[in-house]
Amino acid sequence: MSTDSDSGGEGEMEKINVRVPQSLLAQVNEVWEERRYANKSEFIRDALRDAVNPPTQLSAEALEHLAESRKQREQGETVSQDEVKNRLGIDD
């Protein structure tokens, strides 16, 4: 491991060597440009960040509730925030 002089806004960088199967490297080579990363290093850093801090995922139940809400909205079964306030007698 060696220290890289490019801090990239995230503090001092370390250079590491990683062995990956050729098939995985071929996939990385295809994807990093498609996703408009500046270079492969940025792509791999982003993947490592996601591995360390995975993005929040909604539960199946939450996704079902969202789908039902979307359906209700599309069918005109929802009311505005102002209407709810009027019905409940809430003043700002």
Phi and psi in degrees as GROMACS dihedral restraints (atoms count N, CA, C in turn):
[ dihedral_restraints ]
;  ai    aj    ak    al  type     phi  dphi    fc
    3     4     5     6     1  -131.0    20    10
    4     5     6     7     1   153.8    20    10
    6     7     8     9     1   -81.3    20    10
    7     8     9    10     1   132.0    20    10
    9    10    11    12     1   -97.2    20    10
   10    11    12    13     1   136.4    20    10
   12    13    14    15     1   -75.4    20    10
   13    14    15    16     1   -13.8    20    10
   15    16    17    18     1   -82.2    20    10
   16    17    18    19     1   109.3    20    10
   18    19    20    21     1   -78.9    20    10
   19    20    21    22     1   -26.4    20    10
   21    22    23    24     1    58.3    20    10
   22    23    24    25     1    18.9    20    10
   24    25    26    27     1    78.7    20    10
   25    26    27    28     1     1.1    20    10
   27    28    29    30     1  -117.6    20    10
   28    29    30    31     1    20.3    20    10
   30    31    32    33     1    91.5    20    10
   31    32    33    34     1  -173.0    20    10
   33    34    35    36     1   -66.0    20    10
   34    35    36    37     1   135.1    20    10
   36    37    38    39     1   -94.5    20    10
   37    38    39    40     1   147.6    20    10
   39    40    41    42     1  -115.2    20    10
   40    41    42    43     1   138.6    20    10
   42    43    44    45     1   -96.5    20    10
   43    44    45    46     1   129.0    20    10
   45    46    47    48     1  -125.4    20    10
   46    47    48    49     1   154.9    20    10
   48    49    50    51     1  -105.7    20    10
   49    50    51    52     1   131.5    20    10
   51    52    53    54     1  -130.3    20    10
   52    53    54    55     1   134.1    20    10
   54    55    56    57     1   -96.3    20    10
   55    56    57    58     1   129.1    20    10
   57    58    59    60     1  -132.7    20    10
   58    59    60    61     1   150.4    20    10
   60    61    62    63     1   -60.8    20    10
   61    62    63    64     1   148.6    20    10
   63    64    65    66     1   -57.9    20    10
   64    65    66    67     1   -35.8    20    10
   66    67    68    69     1   -64.5    20    10
   67    68    69    70     1   -38.5    20    10
   69    70    71    72     1   -68.9    20    10
   70    71    72    73     1   -42.6    20    10
   72    73    74    75     1   -61.3    20    10
   73    74    75    76     1   -38.3    20    10
   75    76    77    78     1   -61.8    20    10
   76    77    78    79     1   -39.5    20    10
   78    79    80    81     1   -66.4    20    10
   79    80    81    82     1   -43.4    20    10
   81    82    83    84     1   -59.1    20    10
   82    83    84    85     1   -44.2    20    10
   84    85    86    87     1   -61.6    20    10
   85    86    87    88     1   -33.5    20    10
   87    88    89    90     1   -73.7    20    10
   88    89    90    91     1   -39.6    20    10
   90    91    92    93     1   -85.2    20    10
   91    92    93    94     1   -37.2    20    10
   93    94    95    96     1   -60.5    20    10
   94    95    96    97     1   -38.7    20    10
   96    97    98    99     1   -74.1    20    10
   97    98    99   100     1   -38.6    20    10
   99   100   101   102     1   -57.2    20    10
  100   101   102   103     1   -36.6    20    10
  102   103   104   105     1   -88.4    20    10
  103   104   105   106     1     6.2    20    10
  105   106   107   108     1    64.0    20    10
  106   107   108   109     1    36.2    20    10
  108   109   110   111     1   -76.0    20    10
  109   110   111   112     1   150.5    20    10
  111   112   113   114     1   -65.5    20    10
  112   113   114   115     1   -33.7    20    10
  114   115   116   117     1  -163.0    20    10
  115   116   117   118     1   174.0    20    10
  117   118   119   120     1   -63.4    20    10
  118   119   120   121     1   -34.6    20    10
  120   121   122   123     1   -60.7    20    10
  121   122   123   124     1   -43.2    20    10
  123   124   125   126     1   -61.6    20    10
  124   125   126   127     1   -43.3    20    10
  126   127   128   129     1   -59.2    20    10
  127   128   129   130     1   -47.7    20    10
  129   130   131   132     1   -68.7    20    10
  130   131   132   133     1   -38.9    20    10
  132   133   134   135     1   -59.6    20    10
  133   134   135   136     1   -42.3    20    10
  135   136   137   138     1   -63.6    20    10
  136   137   138   139     1   -42.2    20    10
  138   139   140   141     1   -63.4    20    10
  139   140   141   142     1   -39.2    20    10
  141   142   143   144     1   -66.5    20    10
  142   143   144   145     1   -40.4    20    10
  144   145   146   147     1   -59.3    20    10
  145   146   147   148     1   -44.4    20    10
  147   148   149   150     1   -64.2    20    10
  148   149   150   151     1   -33.7    20    10
  150   151   152   153     1   -69.8    20    10
  151   152   153   154     1   -37.7    20    10
  153   154   155   156     1   -77.7    20    10
  154   155   156   157     1   -40.6    20    10
  156   157   158   159     1  -127.0    20    10
  157   158   159   160     1    81.6    20    10
  159   160   161   162     1   -60.9    20    10
  160   161   162   163     1   145.9    20    10
  162   163   164   165     1   -63.3    20    10
  163   164   165   166     1   148.7    20    10
  165   166   167   168     1   -65.8    20    10
  166   167   168   169     1   134.6    20    10
  168   169   170   171     1  -117.8    20    10
  169   170   171   172     1   138.8    20    10
  171   172   173   174     1   -79.6    20    10
  172   173   174   175     1   146.5    20    10
  174   175   176   177     1   -70.6    20    10
  175   176   177   178     1   163.2    20    10
  177   178   179   180     1   -59.3    20    10
  178   179   180   181     1   -38.8    20    10
  180   181   182   183     1   -63.3    20    10
  181   182   183   184     1   -44.4    20    10
  183   184   185   186     1   -62.9    20    10
  184   185   186   187     1   -41.0    20    10
  186   187   188   189     1   -63.7    20    10
  187   188   189   190     1   -37.9    20    10
  189   190   191   192     1   -63.0    20    10
  190   191   192   193     1   -43.2    20    10
  192   193   194   195     1   -62.5    20    10
  193   194   195   196     1   -40.8    20    10
  195   196   197   198     1   -64.4    20    10
  196   197   198   199     1   -41.0    20    10
  198   199   200   201     1   -63.4    20    10
  199   200   201   202     1   -41.5    20    10
  201   202   203   204     1   -64.9    20    10
  202   203   204   205     1   -41.8    20    10
  204   205   206   207     1   -62.6    20    10
  205   206   207   208     1   -42.3    20    10
  207   208   209   210     1   -61.3    20    10
  208   209   210   211     1   -43.6    20    10
  210   211   212   213     1   -61.7    20    10
  211   212   213   214     1   -43.9    20    10
  213   214   215   216     1   -62.8    20    10
  214   215   216   217     1   -41.8    20    10
  216   217   218   219     1   -62.5    20    10
  217   218   219   220     1   -45.9    20    10
  219   220   221   222     1   -63.9    20    10
  220   221   222   223     1   -28.4    20    10
  222   223   224   225     1   -92.3    20    10
  223   224   225   226     1     5.3    20    10
  225   226   227   228     1    72.7    20    10
  226   227   228   229     1    24.6    20    10
  228   229   230   231     1   -93.9    20    10
  229   230   231   232     1    11.8    20    10
  231   232   233   234     1  -112.2    20    10
  232   233   234   235     1   163.7    20    10
  234   235   236   237     1  -126.7    20    10
  235   236   237   238     1   160.1    20    10
  237   238   239   240     1   -75.9    20    10
  238   239   240   241     1   164.4    20    10
  240   241   242   243     1   -60.4    20    10
  241   242   243   244     1   -40.0    20    10
  243   244   245   246     1   -62.7    20    10
  244   245   246   247     1   -39.7    20    10
  246   247   248   249     1   -63.9    20    10
  247   248   249   250     1   -41.2    20    10
  249   250   251   252     1   -62.6    20    10
  250   251   252   253     1   -44.1    20    10
  252   253   254   255     1   -60.6    20    10
  253   254   255   256     1   -43.6    20    10
  255   256   257   258     1   -60.2    20    10
  256   257   258   259     1   -47.8    20    10
  258   259   260   261     1   -61.2    20    10
  259   260   261   262     1   -37.2    20    10
  261   262   263   264     1   -92.2    20    10
  262   263   264   265     1    -2.9    20    10
  264   265   266   267     1    67.5    20    10
  265   266   267   268     1    36.9    20    10
  267   268   269   270     1   -98.9    20    10
  268   269   270   271     1   128.9    20    10
  270   271   272   273     1  -106.8    20    10
  271   272   273   274     1   147.7    20    10
